[in-house]
Amino acid sequence: MDLHTFKQLHQTEQGIRLAQAGHHLADRAEHGCRLQLFAFGDFYAEVWRLVGEERVLFINPFQNPAQLQPWLEAVQLPGEWA
């Protein structure tokens, strides 16, 4: 699935697709939210939730590599796995 098609889906369906076929890369916290980063096809998606809640506030899909900057410290490369 490409980015344009993904953006056309309802947020609930986006979340289902990420859970089923997305590759979870990292977690981090920001502004009282818990964020998860997924790789999906040729793009990435951030899933935002309030800390302590499972309800998704929003999903931010993107392709611009500059948007990965805040994630660089949180991503574990295979050689770093314990």
C-alpha positions in Angstrom: 0.0 0.0 0.0 1.3 3.4 -0.9 1.2 6.6 1.3 -1.7 8.2 -0.7 -3.9 5.1 -0.3 -3.1 4.8 3.4 -4.1 8.4 4.0 -7.5 7.8 2.4 -8.3 5.2 5.1 -10.2 6.0 8.2 -7.9 6.3 11.3 -9.3 3.1 12.7 -8.4 1.2 9.5 -5.0 2.8 9.5 -4.3 1.4 13.0 -5.5 -2.0 12.0 -3.2 -2.1 9.0 -0.2 -0.9 11.0 -0.9 -3.6 13.7 -1.2 -6.3 11.1 1.6 -5.5 8.6 3.6 -2.5 9.9 7.1 -3.0 11.3 7.4 -1.4 14.8 10.7 0.5 15.0 10.6 2.5 18.2 8.7 4.1 21.1 9.2 7.5 22.7 7.3 10.1 24.8 6.5 13.7 23.9 4.1 16.3 25.3 2.3 13.8 27.6 1.9 11.3 24.7 3.2 7.9 23.9 4.4 7.7 20.3 5.2 4.6 18.3 7.0 4.6 15.0 6.2 2.1 12.3 7.6 1.4 8.8 4.9 0.4 6.4 5.6 -0.1 2.7 7.5 3.0 1.4 6.6 5.3 4.3 6.6 5.7 8.0 3.8 6.3 10.5 3.7 7.8 14.0 0.9 6.6 16.2 0.1 9.1 19.0 -1.7 8.1 22.3 -2.1 9.8 25.6 0.2 8.2 28.2 -1.8 5.5 30.0 -4.5 5.2 27.3 -4.9 2.9 24.4 -7.1 5.2 22.3 -5.2 6.6 19.3 -5.2 10.4 19.2 -3.9 10.5 15.6 -1.7 8.8 13.1 0.9 10.8 11.2 2.1 9.0 8.0 5.1 10.5 6.2 7.9 9.9 3.7 10.1 12.8 4.4 13.3 11.5 6.0 13.8 14.7 7.9 10.7 13.7 10.1 12.7 10.8 11.4 15.2 13.1 13.2 13.3 13.0 16.6 13.4 9.2 16.4 17.0 8.6 15.8 18.0 8.0 19.4 15.1 5.6 20.0 15.6 3.3 17.0 17.6 0.2 17.8 19.6 -1.3 15.0 20.1 -5.1 14.9 23.7 -4.9 16.3 22.3 -3.0 19.4 19.8 -5.6 20.4 20.5 -7.3 23.7 
